[in-house]
């Protein structure tokens, strides 16, 4: 099976210092009056300037506290996302409610989504999340389903927006098989695409753009098994039939998954995650078993 696209990268481990320094500098620029008061107190030799010392100290300390709070929240979010990408399971979150919060972050609206999360190995549960949803992603919400990574124990979730685009049908999901020379269109086949996304996640492959899976024969075989099993409901691209017309989208629009990483690299990344304390021993054991099963 061949898929067209670019090679992805492995997970990058978040650093608190890399998060804190830019945040601290930004907060200090916004609250620059604190350091200015301190500088003026020590430079100006005038009576009645004591208020500058205390005001400067108070504002500067407040700046530091704000930077620490924001950095801690961002760092925890990144650690959670990294952990879920390493040990989470793929599920589908059905959107039950959408609310505007009238808040924007970097001109991106914050929306409150009420979700019903269901998936293999996941006890169905309801979850309300607040997420930034840029304008170009909002059409996905009309399909009322999102691809998510779930921790079944804690019920933490992370939205996979690339996978959600496949489930929503906002991008085509077209697969080309070198075995029979045919191209299969699974756009809109939620069950099959969810299973394919789960396979890619288990092999450490992020759904991002489109790629050639020939470098990972195990993942390629598992994905093509799903494609061929589901092909009875679709007609190969370029072949007229009752399921679709002879007019088909151009191959330049083909989209599917990201590149593969070998099981050895996957195991090394899990070791690094456990060493950094991002995942627990139980999560490590479960993810390691999935990686070994893929060998």
C-alpha positions in Angstrom: 0.0 0.0 0.0 1.3 3.4 -0.8 0.2 6.7 0.7 1.5 10.0 -0.4 3.1 12.6 1.8 5.8 13.5 4.2 7.7 11.9 7.0 6.6 12.8 10.6 8.6 13.2 13.7 8.5 11.5 17.1 7.1 13.0 20.2 9.1 15.9 21.7 9.3 15.9 25.4 8.2 19.3 26.9 10.6 21.3 29.0 9.3 23.5 31.8 12.2 25.9 31.4 11.5 26.3 27.7 7.9 27.1 28.6 8.7 29.4 31.6 11.3 31.7 30.0 9.2 33.0 27.1 6.2 33.3 29.4 8.2 35.1 32.0 9.7 37.5 29.4 6.3 38.3 28.0 4.8 39.0 31.5 7.8 41.1 32.4 7.3 43.2 29.2 3.6 43.7 30.1 4.5 44.5 33.7 7.7 46.5 33.0 6.6 49.3 35.4 7.7 47.1 38.3 11.4 46.9 37.4 11.3 50.5 36.3 10.1 51.6 39.8 12.9 49.5 41.3 15.5 51.1 39.0 14.2 54.6 39.7 14.3 54.0 43.5 18.0 53.1 43.4 19.0 55.7 40.8 17.1 58.8 42.1 18.5 60.1 45.3 15.4 61.9 46.5 13.3 61.8 49.6 9.9 60.2 49.6 10.8 57.6 47.0 10.2 54.6 49.3 6.9 53.9 47.6 8.8 53.1 44.4 10.7 50.3 46.2 7.6 48.7 47.6 5.5 49.2 44.5 8.3 47.9 42.3 8.8 44.9 44.4 5.1 44.1 44.6 4.6 44.4 40.8 7.7 42.4 40.0 6.7 39.6 42.4 3.2 39.6 40.9 4.8 39.2 37.4 6.8 36.2 38.6 3.8 34.6 40.2 1.7 35.0 37.0 4.5 33.6 34.9 4.8 30.5 37.2 1.1 29.9 37.2 0.7 30.2 33.4 3.9 28.1 32.7 2.8 25.4 35.1 -0.7 25.1 33.4 0.8 25.0 29.9 3.5 22.5 30.9 1.0 20.2 32.5 -1.2 20.4 29.4 1.8 19.4 27.2 2.9 16.6 29.5 -0.7 15.3 29.5 -0.8 15.4 25.7 2.6 13.7 25.4 1.5 10.9 27.8 -1.8 10.4 26.0 0.0 10.1 22.6 2.2 7.5 24.2 -0.2 5.4 26.2 -3.8 6.5 25.3 -6.3 4.6 23.2 -8.2 5.9 20.2 -11.9 6.6 20.6 -14.6 8.6 19.0 -16.1 11.6 20.9 -19.7 12.4 19.7 -20.5 16.1 20.1 -23.7 16.6 22.0 -23.4 20.4 22.6 -21.4 23.3 21.4 -21.2 26.6 23.3 -19.4 29.8 22.5 -17.5 31.2 25.5 -17.0 34.7 23.9 -13.3 34.3 24.7 -10.5 34.3 22.1 -6.8 33.3 22.5 -4.6 34.6 19.7 -7.8 35.4 17.7 -8.9 31.8 18.0 -12.3 31.3 19.7 -12.6 29.1 22.8 -15.5 26.8 22.6 -17.1 24.5 25.2 -17.9 21.1 23.8 -20.1 18.5 25.5 -18.9 15.0 24.4 -19.9 11.4 24.6 -16.7 9.3 24.4 -17.0 5.8 23.1 -14.4 3.3 21.8 -13.0 -0.2 22.0 -11.7 -0.8 25.6 -13.3 2.4 26.8 -16.3 2.5 29.1 -18.5 5.2 27.5 -18.5 8.5 29.5 -19.6 12.1 29.1 -17.0 14.9 29.1 -17.1 18.7 28.8 -14.0 20.3 27.4 -13.0 23.8 26.5 -10.8 24.0 23.4 -9.5 26.5 20.9 -11.2 25.9 17.6 -9.8 28.0 14.7 -12.2 28.9 11.9 -10.6 26.4 9.6 -11.4 23.6 12.0 -15.0 24.6 12.8 -16.5 22.7 9.8 -15.4 19.5 11.5 -17.8 20.2 14.3 -20.8 19.9 11.9 -20.1 16.2 11.6 -20.6 15.9 15.4 -17.7 13.5 15.9 -14.1 13.9 16.8 -11.2 11.5 17.0 -9.7 11.5 20.5 -7.0 9.9 22.6 -8.3 8.6 25.9 -6.8 7.4 29.2 -9.5 4.8 30.2 -8.5 5.1 33.9 -8.6 8.9 34.4 -10.9 9.6 31.4 -8.5 12.4 30.3 -8.8 13.1 26.5 -6.8 14.8 23.8 -8.5 15.8 20.6 -6.7 14.5 17.5 -7.7 17.2 15.0 -6.0 15.5 12.0 -7.8 12.3 12.7 -11.0 14.3 13.3 -10.7 15.7 9.8 -10.7 12.2 8.4 -13.7 11.1 10.5 -15.6 14.3 9.5 -14.9 13.8 5.8 -13.5 17.3 5.5 -10.4 15.7 3.9 -10.6 12.6 1.7 -9.3 9.3 3.0 -7.9 7.5 -0.1 -5.6 4.5 0.0 -3.5 3.2 -2.9 -2.5 -0.5 -3.0 0.6 -1.6 -4.8 -0.6 -5.2 -4.6 -3.5 -4.7 -7.0 -2.8 -1.3 -8.4 -6.1 0.1 -7.2 -7.0 3.1 -5.1 -9.7 2.9 -2.5 -11.8 5.8 -1.1 -12.9 5.3 2.5 -14.0 8.9 3.0 -16.9 9.0 5.5 -16.5 5.4 6.6 -16.2 6.2 10.3 -15.8 2.7 11.6 -13.0 1.7 9.2 -11.2 5.0 9.7 -11.4 4.8 13.4 -9.8 1.4 13.3 -7.1 2.6 10.9 -6.3 5.6 13.2 -6.0 3.2 16.1 -3.6 1.0 14.1 -1.5 4.0 13.2 -1.4 5.2 16.8 -0.4 1.7 18.1 2.5 1.8 15.7 3.5 5.3 16.8 2.4 7.0 13.6 0.7 10.3 13.9 -2.2 11.2 11.5 -0.6 14.2 9.8 -0.8 14.7 6.1 -0.2 11.7 4.0 2.8 9.3 3.7 4.2 6.2 2.2 3.7 3.2 4.6 5.9 0.9 2.7 8.7 1.5 5.3 6.5 -0.2 7.9 5.2 -3.5 6.5 3.4 -4.5 9.7 1.4 -1.3 9.8 0.8 -1.4 6.1 -0.6 -5.0 6.3 -2.9 -4.1 9.2 -4.2 -1.0 7.5 -4.7 -2.7 4.2 -6.6 -5.5 5.9 -9.1 -2.9 7.1 -9.2 -1.2 3.7 -9.8 -4.5 1.9 -12.4 -5.7 4.5 -14.3 -2.4 4.0 -13.8 -2.2 0.2 -17.1 -4.1 -0.3 -18.9 -0.8 0.6 -16.8 1.3 -1.8 -15.6 1.2 -5.4 -12.0 1.7 -6.3 -11.2 5.2 -7.5 -11.5 5.3 -11.3 -13.9 2.4 -11.5 -17.6 3.2 -12.1 -20.1 1.4 -10.0 -23.3 1.8 -7.9 -21.4 3.1 -4.9 -19.9 6.1 -6.7 -19.8 7.8 -10.0 -16.9 7.6 -12.5 -16.0 11.2 -11.6 -13.4 11.0 -8.8 -11.2 13.5 -6.9 -7.7 14.0 -8.2 -4.9 12.0 -6.5 -3.3 15.3 -5.4 -6.1 15.5 -2.8 -5.1 12.1 -1.3 -4.8 12.3 2.4 -4.2 9.7 5.1 -1.5 9.3 7.8 1.9 10.2 9.0 5.1 8.3 8.7 6.1 5.2 10.6 8.6 4.7 13.3 10.2 1.4 14.0 9.2 -0.6 17.1 12.7 -0.2 18.5 12.4 3.6 18.4 8.9 3.4 19.9 10.2 1.3 22.8 13.1 3.8 23.3 10.6 6.7 23.4 8.5 4.9 26.0 11.7 4.3 28.1 12.4 8.0 27.9 8.9 8.9 28.9 9.0 6.7 32.0 12.4 8.0 32.9 11.1 11.6 32.8 8.1 10.6 35.0 5.6 11.5 32.2 4.0 8.0 32.4 3.6 5.6 35.2 5.0 2.0 35.4 1.5 0.6 34.6 1.1 2.9 31.6 4.6 2.0 30.4 3.9 -1.7 30.7 0.6 -1.4 28.7 2.2 0.7 26.0 5.2 -1.6 25.8 3.0 -4.6 25.4 1.2 -3.0 22.5 4.5 -2.1 20.8 5.9 -5.6 21.2 2.6 -7.1 19.9 3.2 -5.1 16.8 6.6 -6.7 16.1 
